[in-house]
Amino acid sequence: MAKVLICLTLLGALSGCGLAETAATGAAVGTGEVEQAKQAKATEERARERVNQAIQVNTQQREQAEKDAQSQ
């Protein structure tokens, strides 16, 4: 009976290590996905800022062109 308990304990410990490794891998993958989402959001924000800057420059150029056209 003692041998069976020892074997079961060792098997449990060994299988537990595999489960811990699997859980750690899953957590690492989840963390990587979160980091990717953060980077994607930052990239989107930078693109939005560039578009807004381009719109602002375009508006200023158009207004200047209208002023120049009126003064001629």
Summary of the structure (lengths in Angstrom):
residues: 72
radius of gyration: 31.1
end to end distance: 106.0
largest distance: 106.0
contacts: 137
relative contact order: 0.05
helix: 97%
strand: 0%
